[in-house]
C-alpha cells in the first residue's frame, strides 16, 4: 500500500502541478499512474474481495453489484486459504448470488497468485456447471488484466505456470 507520507507528498505535488513544465507534468503523471497501479495490485493481492471487484469485468459481462454477502464469502474463503479456518467451509445461500463465481472462479485464481502450487478440483451435481466454472477461471487467468499482473514474467517466484489440460497434453 502507498504510505501515508507518499500520499501526502502526492497531494502536495498535485496542488503545485501548475508550477511544472509540460515535460515535468507528463513525467509526474506517468509516475502517479505507476504508483496507482502498484497500489491496485497490492490491494488485490492482500484481499480476495478487492481482487473480485477488480477482476469482475474480466469474467462477467454484467456490472459488478456489491453486497454484504460477497465480502463475507470472500473473507471466509480468504481465511480458509490462509489457514485461519482449519475445517470445511459450508456456504448456504440461494442460487444466483455468486457462490460459484466466488468459490470456483475468483478464489482459485486469487490463491494461485500467492501459492501457484495449489490444486483445485471442480465438481458439481452437473458436469456443465463444473465445466462452466473451470472455463471462467481459465478465462480470468488468460485475461490481460490477470496476465499483466501475475504471470511468471512479472513475478518469477510466484507467477502462474502455463495451463495443462486434464490429460497433461500441454497448454490450453
Secondary structure, DSSP 8 states (H G I E B T S, - for coil): ---HHHHHHHHHHHHTGGGS-HHHHHHHHHHHHHHHHHHHHHHHHH-HHHHHHHHHHHH-SS-----HHHHHHHHHHHHHHHTS--S-------TTSSHHIIIIIIHHHHHHHH-TT-------SSHHHHHHHHHHHHHHHHSHHHHHHHBTTT-TTT-B-----TT--S--
